[in-house]
């Protein structure tokens, strides 16, 4: 018997709906829902242990997976089984995690898992837009201590009109692609890419998304009410002692304030703060440390955070002595690495990124193979964040989710400025060498310069800046911080990264930690970010103003040639023999792709030697060479035969034709060698296909004057019973049948 199902339907306003259903699947989970739009179905389950883990943070895992069976496909690879998550899945996990995590109590330390699976795919629905809704809806059905319902939506814009959860085809036409996460009363997360839009347009998109999210949050609450709202579980909170907290605050606040006001470097500041903490610990007896040891660090951090925030709000000063809108010193350099195709260093204060560019053919494109999307990227960026960049030694366990997310943000910031006719596949790699502040924005800046250094004809240079916000709801004071430090990232109420050209925003990423942030403050913060972004852009263009006109001498040159489809086989040759020998002889890489719409061949020729590229082009020209009827062409004798000479068009090497002995001269020719020899070069006239032999016919004698008194031999009369007509056609009819 099918159990009772509870369901809520959300109207998207354009004929599409999203349904949230519970009661049928995964009932042993603490909360489970199926979210469906069209044929797209997501199953989300949530479980949280009742016993707290022995850690001082929330061990939350958000996992998003797309099952290949959902799209009726097999996984690639030898084992034919889903393995490690793809970058696309990791990015969706991050989008959901960033909204959920702040809504759990800070002292809730139970192991918690949110698992979202794509169980059925619809080509017209992008599933990641519903992942946040599914996660929150499942949590609302559980007994977790969770602040409020949230949801996430995707926003696009076509011809000035905003679209909610657009299809992939609609995104191709859209100038905005943003994911927004929010509760009913507060925006919490924004991430996306844009085509040089203004700050006001970005805020309009956020407002549009928030209205839709309010509807989705209300639907979750109705579903939970119908299903039966569970009592929030009891858990053991962290120990608190207000008197002890005040004692630590009084001991630390003034000292921290003084050090923060001194404007020291990260190393000096860290050392000084550590000394204050040790002094406080030393002032307690062994008995007090045994009783309150776990609270000393906690309350010291609270006092440190309060002192640094107050310094900024009261005096407009920051940890390193800067004003709120001041950018750290910047220096840049291009062409630093001699062997790369392009390289650049961008250093801003204590943050440094070294970017490299590698140019290749379409064969090097980044293949994307997900159940919800198959395709490739001809421009992609990888970001590496080694532990030495922060002066630490940590285990190295492969590419982290953070590295995937930061690299994706920088890639989205730059990709719109790569021209559509760029013939190369372009890979940018950012190596973060120092970090105290946004290394992802340093990656955008170093990536821009490295691309221009490599000769990639960027439409416009792009810069990026990380911003922060400190606010006090009681006094109404707030301070927007330009180019934030790592410490300011942790103690602030909002951190957001904005990238763009001189004409508009190309990408953004925001995490808002304060409730009810007004759109007025958001607009002001974005405008201050624009001023900082333009300042950084000026520093970039002082180093390299425009892309180099040519790629470096050691970098491969790329030439693209389109050929008719019927010549693709001839260029490849039997078993690839022609193209392989051509690549070896010319020291080039040749890639042939077929355009499915025109059935033409797109030939990519990559090589460092222009002579080799020219040889390949000459070979293509010779393959496609078509002589015109009645025209004269220069040829070269390449083979001698008894009945003529094989000649090659000098303008199309490899394109051969037979010059029959009868077309060598007006006089009768007994021996071919009496008229021409190997290597002779002369002109011939092209007569097209010979109607008798059905082969191409050329003539040398047609371009020579007739000898005086020359008389042409009359054509043979095949009807008179000559050699070619011996009456054999009727011979079979005269024969008698065999016995």
URBELJO-V709230 format. One record per residue. N is the residue number from 0. PHI is phi in whole degrees, 0 to 359 (NA if undefined). BURIAL is + if it has 24 or more other C-alpha atoms within 12 Angstrom, else -. D_LAST is the distance of its C-alpha to the last C-alpha in whole Angstrom. Layout:
n = {N N}
phi = {PHI PHI}
burial = {BURIAL BURIAL}
d_last = {D_LAST D_LAST}
This chain:
n = {0 1 2 3 4 5 6 7 8 9 10 11 12 13 14 15 16 17 18 19 20 21 22 23 24 25 26 27 28 29 30 31 32 33 34 35 36 37 38 39 40 41 42 43 44 45 46 47 48 49 50 51 52 53 54 55 56 57 58 59 60 61 62 63 64 65 66 67 68 69 70 71 72 73 74 75 76 77 78 79 80 81 82 83 84 85 86 87 88 89 90 91 92 93 94 95 96 97 98 99 100 101 102 103 104 105 106 107 108 109 110 111 112 113 114 115 116 117 118 119 120 121 122 123 124 125 126 127 128 129 130 131 132 133 134 135 136 137 138 139 140 141 142 143 144 145 146 147 148 149 150 151 152 153 154 155 156 157 158 159 160 161 162 163 164 165 166 167 168 169 170 171 172 173 174 175 176 177 178 179 180 181 182 183 184 185 186 187 188 189 190 191 192 193 194 195 196 197 198 199 200 201 202 203 204 205 206 207 208 209 210 211 212 213 214 215 216 217 218 219 220 221 222 223 224 225 226 227 228 229 230 231 232 233 234 235 236 237 238 239 240 241 242 243 244 245 246 247 248 249 250 251 252 253 254 255 256 257 258 259 260 261 262 263 264 265 266 267 268 269 270 271 272 273 274 275 276 277 278 279 280 281 282 283 284 285 286 287 288 289 290 291 292 293 294 295 296 297 298 299 300 301 302 303 304 305 306 307 308 309 310 311 312 313 314 315 316 317 318 319 320 321 322 323 324 325 326 327 328 329 330 331 332 333 334 335 336 337 338 339 340 341 342 343 344 345 346 347 348 349 350 351 352 353 354 355 356 357 358 359 360 361 362 363 364 365 366 367 368 369 370 371 372 373 374 375 376 377 378 379 380 381 382 383 384 385 386 387 388 389 390 391 392 393 394 395 396 397 398 399 400 401 402 403 404 405 406 407 408 409 410 411 412 413 414 415 416 417 418 419 420 421 422 423 424 425 426 427 428 429 430 431 432 433 434 435 436 437 438 439 440 441 442 443 444 445 446 447 448 449 450 451 452 453 454 455 456 457 458 459 460 461 462 463 464 465 466 467 468 469 470 471 472 473 474 475 476 477 478 479 480 481 482 483 484 485 486 487 488 489 490 491 492 493 494 495 496 497 498 499 500 501 502 503 504 505 506 507 508 509 510 511 512 513 514 515 516 517 518 519 520 521 522 523 524 525 526 527 528 529 530 531 532 533 534 535 536 537 538 539 540 541 542 543 544 545 546 547 548 549 550 551 552 553 554 555 556 557 558 559 560 561 562 563 564 565 566 567 568 569 570 571 572 573 574 575 576 577 578 579 580 581 582 583 584 585 586 587 588 589 590 591 592 593 594 595 596 597 598 599 600 601 602 603 604 605 606 607 608 609 610 611 612 613 614 615 616 617 618 619 620 621 622 623 624 625 626 627 628 629 630 631 632 633 634 635 636 637 638 639 640 641 642 643 644 645 646 647 648 649 650 651 652 653 654 655 656 657 658 659 660 661 662 663 664 665 666 667 668 669 670 671 672 673 674 675 676 677 678 679 680 681 682 683 684 685 686 687 688 689 690 691 692 693 694 695 696 697 698 699 700 701 702 703 704 705 706 707 708 709 710 711 712 713 714 715 716 717 718 719 720 721 722 723 724 725 726 727 728 729 730 731 732 733 734 735 736 737 738}
phi = {NA 289 293 294 249 250 216 231 242 249 271 278 91 230 95 267 225 236 251 241 230 215 109 254 246 50 281 277 293 287 192 210 218 244 253 226 219 62 264 276 228 246 255 238 235 228 218 222 296 276 255 290 282 275 222 251 213 274 279 263 240 253 236 236 226 250 277 296 299 299 251 66 230 262 294 284 95 286 275 54 215 300 240 297 293 284 300 297 293 299 296 293 303 295 299 284 302 296 270 287 305 293 269 276 302 296 259 266 240 280 301 229 234 243 242 241 231 278 259 212 252 232 300 264 230 267 295 297 291 254 294 296 300 297 296 293 299 294 293 296 272 263 252 293 283 224 295 196 289 226 203 228 223 256 235 237 213 236 54 81 251 286 233 268 46 293 281 296 295 294 296 297 263 273 261 222 221 232 252 237 244 200 263 293 241 213 279 238 209 221 208 172 229 216 257 55 268 274 297 295 294 296 294 300 296 295 298 300 295 296 298 291 294 303 295 290 294 297 296 297 294 295 296 296 293 292 288 115 296 276 291 295 296 272 216 277 285 295 292 235 212 298 295 292 298 294 297 296 301 294 284 256 305 296 294 295 302 295 293 299 285 289 67 270 284 300 294 296 294 298 296 294 296 296 294 299 297 292 298 296 299 293 281 261 285 300 295 294 295 298 274 244 306 288 267 299 298 298 284 296 299 297 292 297 298 297 295 294 295 296 302 289 290 274 241 69 251 234 304 262 88 281 280 297 256 269 260 295 303 235 223 225 205 243 58 284 263 289 260 281 284 189 206 200 247 235 235 230 61 258 240 219 228 250 250 236 235 235 253 209 270 296 296 268 299 279 281 247 230 237 303 270 198 238 179 209 245 270 228 211 227 242 237 239 233 287 295 294 294 245 70 234 245 227 299 255 236 82 289 274 299 298 296 297 294 293 296 295 299 294 297 294 294 263 296 291 261 273 298 297 267 296 284 270 275 241 244 251 237 253 255 280 257 217 213 207 125 290 280 292 286 296 296 300 291 293 297 301 293 295 296 292 296 283 90 287 280 302 295 209 288 237 233 216 216 256 241 226 217 236 223 230 294 289 272 82 284 207 223 265 253 270 55 287 276 299 296 291 298 286 264 274 264 201 231 217 243 229 238 176 265 293 252 165 278 249 197 206 209 230 231 254 258 251 284 62 297 287 294 297 295 297 296 298 296 293 291 294 296 297 299 293 298 291 297 294 298 297 295 296 287 292 278 212 277 223 297 300 290 231 289 294 301 270 274 289 269 242 235 246 228 260 234 300 302 289 263 299 298 294 288 286 82 296 65 79 297 296 291 292 293 293 297 293 289 255 55 233 248 241 237 242 241 258 284 292 276 258 62 273 263 255 260 255 242 238 193 271 257 296 298 296 299 296 295 294 299 296 296 296 299 291 294 267 295 229 294 264 300 87 269 257 222 279 228 228 286 241 201 254 232 294 252 157 229 273 242 239 294 292 278 219 305 93 265 248 206 272 260 293 303 287 253 283 209 289 286 293 249 278 237 302 292 288 251 230 227 304 89 297 241 201 259 228 253 264 249 79 278 287 297 274 266 64 239 295 237 232 220 275 292 295 262 257 291 291 298 297 80 291 237 288 291 294 295 293 259 290 277 274 83 287 301 272 218 258 71 279 296 255 300 296 289 278 289 277 297 289 291}
burial = {- - - - - + + + + + - - - - - - - + + + + + + - + - - - + + + + + + + + + - + + + + + + + + + + + - - - - - - - - + + + + + + + + + + + - + + - - - - - - - - - - - - - + + + + + + + + + + + + + + + + + + + + - - + + + + + + + + + + + + + + + + - - + + + + + + + + + + + + + + + + + + + + + + - + + + + + + + + + + - - - - + + + + + + + - + + - - + + + + + + + + + + + + + + + + + + + + + + + + + + - + + + + + + + + + + + + + + + + + + + + + + + + - - + - - - - - - - - - - - - - - - - + + - - + + - + + + - + + + + + + + - + - + + - - + - - + + - - + + - - + + - - - - - - - - - - + + - + + + + + + + + + + + + + + + + + + + - - + + + + + + + + + + + + + - + + + + + + - - - - + + + + + + + + + + + + + + + + + + + + + + + - - - - - - + + + + + - - - - + + + + + + + + + - - - - - - - - - - - - - + + + + + + + + + + + + + + + + + + + - - - + + + + + + + + + + + + + + + + + + + + + + + + + + + + + + + + + + + + + + + + + + + + + + + + + + - - - - - - + + + + + + + + + + + + + + + + + + + + + + + + + + + + + + + + + + + + + + - + - - - + + - + + + + + + + + + + + + + + + + + + - + + + + + - - - + + - - + + + + + + + + + + - - + + + + + + - - - - - - + - - + + - - + + + + + + + + - - - - - - - + + + + + + + + + - - + + + + + + + + + + + + + + - + - - - - + + + + + + + + + - - - + + + + + + + + + + + + + + + + + + + + + + + + - - - - + - - + + - - - - - + + + + + + - - - - - - - - + + + + + + + - - - - - - - - - - - - - - - - - - - - - - - - - - - - - - - - - - - - -}
d_last = {87 87 91 93 92 94 93 94 92 93 92 91 92 89 87 86 88 89 89 91 91 92 92 89 88 89 92 94 94 98 96 93 91 88 88 85 84 81 78 80 82 85 86 90 92 95 97 100 102 105 107 108 106 108 108 110 107 105 102 99 96 94 90 87 83 80 78 74 73 75 73 69 69 69 71 70 71 70 72 71 74 77 79 82 83 82 84 84 85 88 89 89 91 94 94 95 97 99 100 100 102 106 106 106 110 111 112 109 107 105 101 99 96 94 90 88 84 82 80 78 77 77 76 78 81 83 84 87 89 89 90 94 94 92 94 97 96 96 99 101 100 101 105 105 108 106 108 106 102 101 97 95 93 91 92 90 91 89 90 94 93 93 90 91 88 86 82 80 79 82 84 82 83 87 90 91 90 93 93 97 98 102 104 105 108 107 104 103 100 99 96 93 92 93 92 95 97 101 103 104 100 100 103 101 98 100 102 99 98 101 101 98 99 102 100 97 100 102 99 99 102 101 99 101 104 101 100 103 105 106 109 109 109 112 112 114 115 117 120 122 126 128 131 129 127 130 131 128 128 132 131 128 128 130 129 125 127 128 125 123 125 125 122 121 117 115 116 120 120 118 120 123 122 121 124 126 124 125 129 128 127 130 132 131 132 130 131 130 127 126 126 125 123 120 122 123 120 119 122 122 119 120 123 121 119 122 124 121 120 124 124 121 123 126 126 123 122 119 119 118 121 119 119 117 115 115 112 112 112 108 107 103 101 97 95 97 94 92 89 88 86 90 93 96 99 101 105 107 110 109 105 103 99 97 93 90 87 84 81 77 74 72 71 75 75 77 75 76 74 76 75 77 76 73 74 75 78 78 82 84 87 88 92 93 97 98 101 103 103 106 107 106 104 101 98 95 92 90 90 92 92 95 93 90 92 94 91 90 93 93 89 90 92 90 87 88 89 86 84 81 79 80 77 78 78 82 83 87 89 93 95 98 101 104 105 108 107 103 101 98 100 100 96 96 98 97 93 94 95 92 90 92 92 88 88 86 87 89 90 94 95 96 99 100 104 105 108 110 113 116 117 120 120 124 125 122 122 119 117 114 113 111 109 110 111 109 112 112 109 110 114 113 112 109 106 104 102 101 98 98 98 101 99 99 98 94 95 98 98 102 103 106 109 111 111 112 111 112 109 112 113 109 109 112 110 107 109 111 107 106 109 108 105 105 108 105 103 105 106 102 101 104 102 99 99 95 92 91 89 86 85 87 85 84 83 79 79 76 74 72 69 66 63 60 58 55 56 58 54 55 58 58 55 52 54 57 57 58 61 62 62 64 66 67 67 70 72 71 70 67 67 64 65 63 65 63 64 63 60 62 63 66 67 70 71 74 75 79 77 77 75 72 72 72 69 67 68 66 63 63 64 61 58 59 59 58 58 59 57 58 61 62 62 63 60 60 58 57 54 52 48 47 46 49 52 52 55 57 60 63 64 62 61 58 56 54 52 50 51 48 49 49 52 54 56 56 55 52 52 50 51 52 55 57 58 58 59 59 62 62 63 63 62 59 58 56 53 51 48 46 43 40 41 42 45 49 50 53 54 57 57 58 61 62 63 61 62 63 61 58 55 52 49 47 44 41 39 35 35 35 32 34 32 32 30 27 25 23 23 21 18 16 16 15 12 9 7 4 0}
